[in-house]
Amino acid sequence: MAFVEDYSFCFDNGATSHILPVKADFVDLNSIAPRSIQGVNRITILAIGIGLVKVRCRKGRRITLRDVLYALHAILHLISIE
């Protein structure tokens, strides 16, 4: 089973979705019709997939993220927290 563990993540309580730019990070990924994502600086990128990502934290804890958007042009790994 693949786990994402080699990247830094940005946790954002203003984000409405988890967004990752690396296709290989997904355990399961389904194509979607391109969906616009607008950042705080009004730049828009497209999400082209949605899926499941498993993250391994530094102390060994594992987290499963569902409905993660795949956006090739995202510049960071964004985790939505509410």
N, CA, C and O atoms as a GROMACS GRO file, in nm:
protein
  328
    1MET      N    1   0.084  -0.117   0.000
    1MET     CA    2   0.000   0.000   0.000
    1MET      C    3   0.089   0.124   0.000
    1MET      O    4   0.185   0.131   0.077
    2ALA      N    5   0.059   0.219  -0.083
    2ALA     CA    6   0.139   0.342  -0.095
    2ALA      C    7   0.092   0.446   0.006
    2ALA      O    8  -0.027   0.465   0.029
    3PHE      N    9   0.189   0.513   0.064
    3PHE     CA   10   0.161   0.623   0.156
    3PHE      C   11   0.241   0.744   0.114
    3PHE      O   12   0.357   0.731   0.074
    4VAL      N   13   0.181   0.862   0.122
    4VAL     CA   14   0.251   0.987   0.097
    4VAL      C   15   0.326   1.021   0.224
    4VAL      O   16   0.266   1.029   0.331
    5GLU      N   17   0.457   1.042   0.213
    5GLU     CA   18   0.532   1.079   0.333
    5GLU      C   19   0.653   1.166   0.302
    5GLU      O   20   0.727   1.203   0.394
    6ASP      N   21   0.674   1.201   0.179
    6ASP     CA   22   0.794   1.275   0.142
    6ASP      C   23   0.769   1.423   0.115
    6ASP      O   24   0.858   1.491   0.063
    7TYR      N   25   0.653   1.475   0.148
    7TYR     CA   26   0.620   1.613   0.119
    7TYR      C   27   0.577   1.687   0.244
    7TYR      O   28   0.533   1.626   0.342
    8SER      N   29   0.589   1.817   0.240
    8SER     CA   30   0.530   1.900   0.343
    8SER      C   31   0.387   1.931   0.300
    8SER      O   32   0.358   1.944   0.181
    9PHE      N   33   0.300   1.943   0.395
    9PHE     CA   34   0.160   1.973   0.368
    9PHE      C   35   0.124   2.108   0.426
    9PHE      O   36   0.179   2.149   0.529
   10CYS      N   37   0.033   2.177   0.361
   10CYS     CA   38  -0.020   2.302   0.411
   10CYS      C   39  -0.161   2.273   0.462
   10CYS      O   40  -0.246   2.226   0.387
   11PHE      N   41  -0.186   2.301   0.589
   11PHE     CA   42  -0.318   2.281   0.647
   11PHE      C   43  -0.391   2.414   0.646
   11PHE      O   44  -0.338   2.515   0.693
   12ASP      N   45  -0.513   2.416   0.591
   12ASP     CA   46  -0.585   2.542   0.569
   12ASP      C   47  -0.730   2.528   0.613
   12ASP      O   48  -0.804   2.445   0.560
   13ASN      N   49  -0.771   2.609   0.710
   13ASN     CA   50  -0.910   2.603   0.756
   13ASN      C   51  -1.003   2.683   0.666
   13ASN      O   52  -1.124   2.684   0.688
   14GLY      N   53  -0.950   2.750   0.564
   14GLY     CA   54  -1.033   2.821   0.469
   14GLY      C   55  -1.053   2.743   0.339
   14GLY      O   56  -1.135   2.780   0.256
   15ALA      N   57  -0.979   2.635   0.323
   15ALA     CA   58  -0.991   2.553   0.202
   15ALA      C   59  -1.116   2.466   0.211
   15ALA      O   60  -1.152   2.418   0.319
   16THR      N   61  -1.180   2.445   0.099
   16THR     CA   62  -1.301   2.363   0.097
   16THR      C   63  -1.273   2.220   0.052
   16THR      O   64  -1.360   2.134   0.063
   17SER      N   65  -1.153   2.194   0.001
   17SER     CA   66  -1.116   2.060  -0.047
   17SER      C   67  -0.969   2.034  -0.022
   17SER      O   68  -0.888   2.127  -0.013
   18HIS      N   69  -0.934   1.905  -0.010
   18HIS     CA   70  -0.794   1.865  -0.011
   18HIS      C   71  -0.750   1.871  -0.157
   18HIS      O   72  -0.826   1.833  -0.246
   19ILE      N   73  -0.627   1.917  -0.183
   19ILE     CA   74  -0.577   1.929  -0.319
   19ILE      C   75  -0.432   1.883  -0.323
   19ILE      O   76  -0.349   1.931  -0.245
   20LEU      N   77  -0.402   1.790  -0.414
   20LEU     CA   78  -0.265   1.743  -0.431
   20LEU      C   79  -0.226   1.749  -0.577
   20LEU      O   80  -0.309   1.727  -0.665
   21PRO      N   81  -0.097   1.781  -0.605
   21PRO     CA   82  -0.053   1.795  -0.743
   21PRO      C   83   0.020   1.673  -0.801
   21PRO      O   84   0.059   1.675  -0.918
   22VAL      N   85   0.037   1.567  -0.723
   22VAL     CA   86   0.116   1.453  -0.769
   22VAL      C   87   0.026   1.330  -0.787
   22VAL      O   88  -0.028   1.277  -0.690
   23LYS      N   89   0.012   1.288  -0.910
   23LYS     CA   90  -0.078   1.175  -0.943
   23LYS      C   91  -0.038   1.047  -0.869
   23LYS      O   92  -0.124   0.970  -0.826
   24ALA      N   93   0.091   1.024  -0.854
   24ALA     CA   94   0.140   0.903  -0.789
   24ALA      C   95   0.102   0.895  -0.641
   24ALA      O   96   0.110   0.787  -0.582
   25ASP      N   97   0.062   1.005  -0.580
   25ASP     CA   98   0.022   1.006  -0.438
   25ASP      C   99  -0.111   0.937  -0.414
   25ASP      O  100  -0.142   0.901  -0.300
   26PHE      N  101  -0.190   0.919  -0.516
   26PHE     CA  102  -0.325   0.866  -0.501
   26PHE      C  103  -0.326   0.713  -0.500
   26PHE      O  104  -0.264   0.649  -0.586
   27VAL      N  105  -0.396   0.657  -0.404
   27VAL     CA  106  -0.417   0.513  -0.398
   27VAL      C  107  -0.526   0.476  -0.498
   27VAL      O  108  -0.521   0.371  -0.562
   28ASP      N  109  -0.625   0.562  -0.510
   28ASP     CA  110  -0.736   0.545  -0.604
   28ASP      C  111  -0.765   0.682  -0.664
   28ASP      O  112  -0.779   0.780  -0.590
   29LEU      N  113  -0.775   0.690  -0.797
   29LEU     CA  114  -0.796   0.819  -0.863
   29LEU      C  115  -0.891   0.800  -0.980
   29LEU      O  116  -0.871   0.712  -1.064
   30ASN      N  117  -0.995   0.883  -0.983
   30ASN     CA  118  -1.093   0.880  -1.091
   30ASN      C  119  -1.092   1.013  -1.164
   30ASN      O  120  -1.085   1.119  -1.102
   31SER      N  121  -1.099   1.007  -1.297
   31SER     CA  122  -1.106   1.128  -1.377
   31SER      C  123  -1.238   1.199  -1.353
   31SER      O  124  -1.341   1.135  -1.332
   32ILE      N  125  -1.234   1.332  -1.358
   32ILE     CA  126  -1.355   1.414  -1.348
   32ILE      C  127  -1.350   1.518  -1.459
   32ILE      O  128  -1.244   1.546  -1.515
   33ALA      N  129  -1.464   1.575  -1.490
   33ALA     CA  130  -1.467   1.689  -1.580
   33ALA      C  131  -1.386   1.799  -1.514
   33ALA      O  132  -1.399   1.820  -1.393
   34PRO      N  133  -1.303   1.871  -1.589
   34PRO     CA  134  -1.221   1.976  -1.527
   34PRO      C  135  -1.303   2.070  -1.440
   34PRO      O  136  -1.406   2.123  -1.482
   35ARG      N  137  -1.255   2.089  -1.317
   35ARG     CA  138  -1.323   2.173  -1.218
   35ARG      C  139  -1.231   2.286  -1.178
   35ARG      O  140  -1.117   2.262  -1.137
   36SER      N  141  -1.278   2.408  -1.188
   36SER     CA  142  -1.196   2.525  -1.152
   36SER      C  143  -1.178   2.536  -1.001
   36SER      O  144  -1.272   2.516  -0.924
   37ILE      N  145  -1.056   2.568  -0.961
   37ILE     CA  146  -1.023   2.594  -0.822
   37ILE      C  147  -0.960   2.732  -0.819
   37ILE      O  148  -0.861   2.757  -0.888
   38GLN      N  149  -1.016   2.821  -0.739
   38GLN     CA  150  -0.963   2.956  -0.731
   38GLN      C  151  -0.892   2.976  -0.598
   38GLN      O  152  -0.948   2.949  -0.492
   39GLY      N  153  -0.768   3.025  -0.605
   39GLY     CA  154  -0.688   3.051  -0.486
   39GLY      C  155  -0.716   3.189  -0.430
   39GLY      O  156  -0.791   3.267  -0.488
   40VAL      N  157  -0.654   3.217  -0.318
   40VAL     CA  158  -0.675   3.346  -0.253
   40VAL      C  159  -0.625   3.462  -0.337
   40VAL      O  160  -0.673   3.574  -0.322
   41ASN      N  161  -0.530   3.436  -0.426
   41ASN     CA  162  -0.477   3.542  -0.512
   41ASN      C  163  -0.552   3.548  -0.646
   41ASN      O  164  -0.506   3.612  -0.740
   42ARG      N  165  -0.667   3.482  -0.652
   42ARG     CA  166  -0.757   3.483  -0.768
   42ARG      C  167  -0.703   3.406  -0.890
   42ARG      O  168  -0.761   3.414  -0.997
   43ILE      N  169  -0.593   3.334  -0.873
   43ILE     CA  170  -0.544   3.249  -0.981
   43ILE      C  171  -0.626   3.121  -0.982
   43ILE      O  172  -0.653   3.062  -0.878
   44THR      N  173  -0.666   3.077  -1.101
   44THR     CA  174  -0.748   2.958  -1.115
   44THR      C  175  -0.666   2.844  -1.176
   44THR      O  176  -0.595   2.863  -1.274
   45ILE      N  177  -0.678   2.726  -1.115
   45ILE     CA  178  -0.620   2.604  -1.171
   45ILE      C  179  -0.733   2.503  -1.186
   45ILE      O  180  -0.842   2.524  -1.134
   46LEU      N  181  -0.706   2.395  -1.257
   46LEU     CA  182  -0.809   2.294  -1.281
   46LEU      C  183  -0.780   2.166  -1.205
   46LEU      O  184  -0.667   2.117  -1.205
   47ALA      N  185  -0.882   2.112  -1.141
   47ALA     CA  186  -0.876   1.977  -1.086
   47ALA      C  187  -0.926   1.884  -1.197
   47ALA      O  188  -1.028   1.911  -1.260
   48ILE      N  189  -0.853   1.775  -1.220
   48ILE     CA  190  -0.891   1.682  -1.327
   48ILE      C  191  -0.916   1.541  -1.277
   48ILE      O  192  -0.942   1.449  -1.355
   49GLY      N  193  -0.908   1.525  -1.144
   49GLY     CA  194  -0.933   1.394  -1.085
   49GLY      C  195  -0.973   1.408  -0.940
   49GLY      O  196  -0.955   1.513  -0.879
   50ILE      N  197  -1.027   1.299  -0.886
   50ILE     CA  198  -1.066   1.295  -0.745
   50ILE      C  199  -1.039   1.154  -0.695
   50ILE      O  200  -1.062   1.056  -0.766
   51GLY      N  201  -0.991   1.145  -0.570
   51GLY     CA  202  -0.962   1.011  -0.523
   51GLY      C  203  -0.922   1.003  -0.377
   51GLY      O  204  -0.952   1.091  -0.296
   52LEU      N  205  -0.854   0.894  -0.346
   52LEU     CA  206  -0.817   0.856  -0.209
   52LEU      C  207  -0.666   0.866  -0.194
   52LEU      O  208  -0.590   0.820  -0.279
   53VAL      N  209  -0.623   0.927  -0.082
   53VAL     CA  210  -0.480   0.942  -0.051
   53VAL      C  211  -0.457   0.895   0.091
   53VAL      O  212  -0.534   0.927   0.181
   54LYS      N  213  -0.349   0.819   0.112
   54LYS     CA  214  -0.310   0.777   0.246
   54LYS      C  215  -0.180   0.848   0.281
   54LYS      O  216  -0.084   0.846   0.204
   55VAL      N  217  -0.179   0.911   0.398
   55VAL     CA  218  -0.065   0.990   0.442
   55VAL      C  219  -0.005   0.925   0.566
   55VAL      O  220  -0.079   0.887   0.657
   56ARG      N  221   0.127   0.913   0.570
   56ARG     CA  222   0.196   0.866   0.690
   56ARG      C  223   0.266   0.986   0.752
   56ARG      O  224   0.350   1.049   0.689
   57CYS      N  225   0.230   1.016   0.876
   57CYS     CA  226   0.288   1.130   0.947
   57CYS      C  227   0.423   1.090   1.008
   57CYS      O  228   0.458   0.972   1.010
   58ARG      N  229   0.496   1.188   1.056
   58ARG     CA  230   0.631   1.163   1.108
   58ARG      C  231   0.637   1.058   1.218
   58ARG      O  232   0.730   0.977   1.220
   59LYS      N  233   0.544   1.057   1.307
   59LYS     CA  234   0.549   0.964   1.420
   59LYS      C  235   0.479   0.832   1.388
   59LYS      O  236   0.446   0.756   1.479
   60GLY      N  237   0.454   0.805   1.259
   60GLY     CA  238   0.397   0.678   1.219
   60GLY      C  239   0.246   0.675   1.208
   60GLY      O  240   0.189   0.576   1.161
   61ARG      N  241   0.180   0.781   1.251
   61ARG     CA  242   0.034   0.784   1.240
   61ARG      C  243  -0.007   0.788   1.093
   61ARG      O  244   0.059   0.854   1.012
   62ARG      N  245  -0.115   0.719   1.060
   62ARG     CA  246  -0.162   0.713   0.923
   62ARG      C  247  -0.299   0.779   0.911
   62ARG      O  248  -0.387   0.758   0.994
   63ILE      N  249  -0.315   0.859   0.807
   63ILE     CA  250  -0.439   0.931   0.784
   63ILE      C  251  -0.487   0.899   0.643
   63ILE      O  252  -0.408   0.899   0.549
   64THR      N  253  -0.616   0.872   0.629
   64THR     CA  254  -0.676   0.851   0.498
   64THR      C  255  -0.759   0.973   0.461
   64THR      O  256  -0.847   1.014   0.536
   65LEU      N  257  -0.731   1.030   0.344
   65LEU     CA  258  -0.806   1.145   0.294
   65LEU      C  259  -0.891   1.100   0.177
   65LEU      O  260  -0.841   1.039   0.083
   66ARG      N  261  -1.019   1.130   0.184
   66ARG     CA  262  -1.112   1.094   0.077
   66ARG      C  263  -1.150   1.219  -0.001
   66ARG      O  264  -1.139   1.331   0.049
   67ASP      N  265  -1.196   1.199  -0.124
   67ASP     CA  266  -1.241   1.309  -0.210
   67ASP      C  267  -1.133   1.416  -0.228
   67ASP      O  268  -1.161   1.536  -0.227
   68VAL      N  269  -1.010   1.370  -0.244
   68VAL     CA  270  -0.897   1.461  -0.267
   68VAL      C  271  -0.896   1.498  -0.415
   68VAL      O  272  -0.905   1.411  -0.502
   69LEU      N  273  -0.884   1.626  -0.443
   69LEU     CA  274  -0.877   1.672  -0.581
   69LEU      C  275  -0.734   1.662  -0.633
   69LEU      O  276  -0.639   1.699  -0.564
   70TYR      N  277  -0.720   1.613  -0.756
   70TYR     CA  278  -0.592   1.608  -0.824
   70TYR      C  279  -0.584   1.728  -0.916
   70TYR      O  280  -0.659   1.739  -1.013
   71ALA      N  281  -0.491   1.820  -0.886
   71ALA     CA  282  -0.472   1.940  -0.966
   71ALA      C  283  -0.324   1.950  -1.001
   71ALA      O  284  -0.242   1.991  -0.918
   72LEU      N  285  -0.292   1.915  -1.121
   72LEU     CA  286  -0.154   1.906  -1.167
   72LEU      C  287  -0.076   2.036  -1.144
   72LEU      O  288   0.044   2.031  -1.118
   73HIS      N  289  -0.141   2.150  -1.154
   73HIS     CA  290  -0.071   2.278  -1.143
   73HIS      C  291  -0.076   2.339  -1.002
   73HIS      O  292  -0.036   2.454  -0.984
   74ALA      N  293  -0.125   2.264  -0.905
   74ALA     CA  294  -0.119   2.312  -0.766
   74ALA      C  295   0.029   2.320  -0.725
   74ALA      O  296   0.110   2.239  -0.770
   75ILE      N  297   0.063   2.415  -0.642
   75ILE     CA  298   0.204   2.432  -0.604
   75ILE      C  299   0.234   2.375  -0.466
   75ILE      O  300   0.348   2.384  -0.420
   76LEU      N  301   0.134   2.316  -0.401
   76LEU     CA  302   0.156   2.255  -0.270
   76LEU      C  303   0.054   2.145  -0.245
   76LEU      O  304  -0.043   2.130  -0.319
   77HIS      N  305   0.078   2.071  -0.141
   77HIS     CA  306  -0.015   1.969  -0.095
   77HIS      C  307  -0.104   2.036   0.009
   77HIS      O  308  -0.059   2.066   0.119
   78LEU      N  309  -0.230   2.059  -0.024
   78LEU     CA  310  -0.320   2.135   0.061
   78LEU      C  311  -0.420   2.042   0.129
   78LEU      O  312  -0.490   1.964   0.063
   79ILE      N  313  -0.427   2.050   0.261
   79ILE     CA  314  -0.521   1.972   0.339
   79ILE      C  315  -0.621   2.066   0.402
   79ILE      O  316  -0.585   2.158   0.476
   80SER      N  317  -0.747   2.043   0.373
   80SER     CA  318  -0.856   2.124   0.428
   80SER      C  319  -0.888   2.077   0.570
   80SER      O  320  -0.908   1.958   0.593
   81ILE      N  321  -0.892   2.169   0.662
   81ILE     CA  322  -0.931   2.135   0.799
   81ILE      C  323  -1.049   2.225   0.838
   81ILE      O  324  -1.054   2.343   0.802
   82GLU      N  325  -1.141   2.168   0.909
   82GLU     CA  326  -1.258   2.245   0.952
   82GLU      C  327  -1.274   2.237   1.101
   82GLU      O  328  -1.368   2.295   1.156
   0.00000   0.00000   0.00000
